[in-house]
Amino acid sequence: MSDHLDLADYRRRVFALYDALRRDRRADALRLVTFRARKDRLFADHPQSPMPADARRDFPGLAYWRHDPAYRLSALLEPDPDAPPLDLPRSAEGPPMPFSRIGWVSFTVNGDQGRLAVYWLNDYAGGIFIPFRDATSGSVTYGGGRYLWDSAKGADLGSENERLVLDFNYAYHPSCTYDAAWSCPLAPAENHLELAIEAGERLSPVEAA
């Protein structure tokens, strides 16, 4: 299969992964275990995996924090219709990626308050995008931050009316964490959280050292 068809297939599988997650009505912890197992297989087996080819043979699976129900939240989207367009920083060279801030979500987790900008990709497909950095970034998670939503690529946790599902148990690293060949949009300063989000994907002990 050509690289282009491989990439199309990979994206199709990511969409299917999140679609199955949204339709799964089991307990949250079981849903998460199933999702992570399926994602690990995709990383290990697919030719367009973000994991470099020479690392897939002995790939043990991604590193995660244990499920914590405190990190599953629902937050009202607070519209920000007057926000100007902006280009988010990237991990490597490449043309600017045009986004607009469409609003904000505020939340409280373990007694700490946080607020994140919600972006819309101003490109062909569009899509909601929520990147963030937190107090774990640069130590036990990637220094450029992690993603909570990226609906243009299928990473969509769902919404109800004007409320977005924010489940940090599904927070994940961008592809550039694993291979510098990828150039990924990163969290801007307004999405840097002071609190530590100890949920979702983390770096392995070797990577974090």
C-alpha positions in Angstrom: 0.0 0.0 0.0 1.3 3.5 -0.7 2.2 5.9 2.1 -0.8 8.1 1.2 -3.3 5.1 1.4 -1.6 3.9 4.6 -2.0 7.4 6.2 -5.7 7.5 5.1 -6.2 4.1 6.6 -4.5 5.1 9.9 -6.7 8.1 10.2 -9.8 6.0 9.5 -8.8 3.7 12.3 -8.3 6.5 14.7 -11.8 7.8 13.9 -13.2 4.3 14.5 -11.3 4.0 17.8 -13.0 7.2 19.2 -16.3 6.3 17.6 -16.3 3.0 19.5 -15.3 4.8 22.7 -18.2 7.2 22.5 -20.6 4.3 21.9 -19.2 2.1 24.7 -21.6 2.1 27.7 -19.5 0.1 30.1 -17.9 1.5 33.3 -15.4 4.2 32.6 -12.4 2.2 33.8 -13.3 -0.7 31.4 -13.8 1.7 28.5 -10.4 3.2 29.1 -8.6 -0.2 29.3 -10.1 -1.3 26.0 -9.3 2.0 24.3 -5.7 1.9 25.4 -5.2 -1.7 24.3 -6.6 -0.9 20.9 -4.4 2.2 20.6 -1.3 0.3 21.6 -1.9 -2.3 18.9 -2.3 0.5 16.4 1.0 2.1 17.4 2.7 -1.3 17.3 1.3 -2.7 14.0 0.3 0.1 11.6 2.8 1.3 9.0 1.8 4.9 9.7 2.2 4.7 13.4 3.8 7.7 15.0 6.3 5.3 16.6 9.4 4.9 14.3 9.6 1.6 12.5 12.7 0.4 14.3 10.9 0.9 17.7 7.8 -1.0 16.8 9.2 -4.6 17.0 9.8 -4.4 20.8 7.1 -1.8 21.5 5.8 -2.5 25.0 2.8 -0.2 24.8 2.5 3.5 25.8 3.0 4.6 29.4 -0.1 5.8 31.2 -1.4 6.9 34.6 -4.0 4.8 36.1 -7.7 5.7 35.5 -8.8 8.4 37.9 -12.5 9.4 37.8 -11.7 12.8 39.1 -10.3 13.8 35.7 -13.5 13.1 33.8 -15.4 16.4 33.5 -18.0 18.2 31.5 -17.5 21.9 30.9 -19.6 24.6 29.3 -18.1 26.1 26.2 -17.9 29.9 26.8 -18.0 31.5 23.4 -15.3 34.0 22.4 -16.7 35.4 19.1 -14.3 38.4 19.0 -11.1 36.5 19.3 -8.7 37.2 16.4 -7.2 34.3 14.3 -3.8 33.0 15.5 -1.1 30.6 14.4 -0.2 28.1 17.0 3.5 27.2 17.6 4.9 24.1 16.0 7.4 21.5 17.1 9.4 21.7 13.9 9.5 23.6 10.6 6.5 23.9 8.5 3.9 26.5 7.3 1.8 28.2 10.0 -1.3 26.4 11.1 -4.2 28.8 11.2 -6.6 28.5 14.2 -9.2 30.7 15.9 -10.1 30.7 19.5 -13.8 29.9 19.6 -14.2 29.9 23.4 -13.0 28.7 26.8 -13.7 25.9 29.1 -13.3 26.2 32.9 -13.1 23.3 35.2 -12.1 22.2 38.7 -10.1 19.0 39.4 -9.0 17.8 42.8 -9.8 21.3 44.2 -7.7 23.1 41.6 -9.2 25.4 39.0 -8.2 25.5 35.4 -9.2 27.2 32.2 -8.3 26.3 28.6 -8.9 28.0 25.3 -10.8 26.0 22.7 -9.5 26.4 19.1 -11.0 25.8 15.7 -8.7 24.8 12.8 -9.2 27.3 10.0 -8.3 24.9 7.3 -10.2 22.6 4.9 -11.7 20.1 7.3 -11.9 22.3 10.4 -12.2 20.8 13.8 -12.1 21.5 17.6 -8.6 21.5 19.1 -7.6 21.6 22.8 -3.9 21.4 23.5 -2.5 22.0 27.0 0.7 22.1 29.0 0.7 21.5 32.7 3.1 21.1 35.7 4.1 17.6 34.4 5.3 18.9 31.0 9.0 18.6 30.4 9.4 16.0 33.1 7.0 13.1 33.1 5.2 14.3 30.0 6.3 15.9 26.7 7.6 19.4 27.1 5.4 20.7 24.3 2.2 19.6 25.9 -0.5 17.1 25.3 -3.8 17.1 23.4 -7.3 16.7 24.9 -9.3 17.2 21.7 -8.4 17.1 18.0 -11.7 16.4 16.2 -10.1 17.0 12.8 -8.2 13.7 13.4 -11.1 12.0 15.1 -10.0 12.5 18.7 -13.4 13.7 19.9 -14.6 12.8 23.3 -18.1 14.0 22.7 -20.4 16.9 23.7 -23.9 17.5 24.9 -25.7 20.7 24.1 -23.0 23.4 24.8 -20.9 21.2 27.1 -17.7 19.4 26.1 -16.5 16.2 27.6 -13.1 16.8 29.1 -11.6 13.5 30.2 -7.9 13.9 31.0 -7.6 10.1 31.3 -7.5 10.2 27.4 -5.0 13.1 27.2 -2.3 12.1 24.7 1.0 13.1 23.3 1.4 14.6 19.8 3.2 12.4 17.2 6.3 14.6 17.4 6.9 13.2 20.9 7.9 9.9 19.3 9.5 11.0 16.0 10.9 14.4 15.2 9.9 13.8 11.6 6.4 15.0 12.6 5.7 18.7 13.0 2.8 19.2 15.5 0.9 22.3 16.8 1.7 22.9 20.4 -0.1 24.5 23.3 0.3 28.3 23.3 1.0 30.3 26.6 -2.7 30.8 27.3 -3.2 27.0 27.6 -0.3 26.5 30.1 -1.9 25.2 33.4 -0.2 25.6 36.7 -1.7 22.5 38.1 -0.3 19.0 37.4 -2.6 16.8 35.3 -1.5 13.3 36.4 -3.8 11.5 34.0 -3.6 10.1 30.5 -0.4 9.4 28.6 3.0 9.9 30.2 6.6 9.3 29.1 8.2 6.1 30.0 10.8 6.2 32.8 13.6 6.1 30.1 12.2 9.0 28.2 11.5 11.0 31.4 15.1 10.6 32.7 
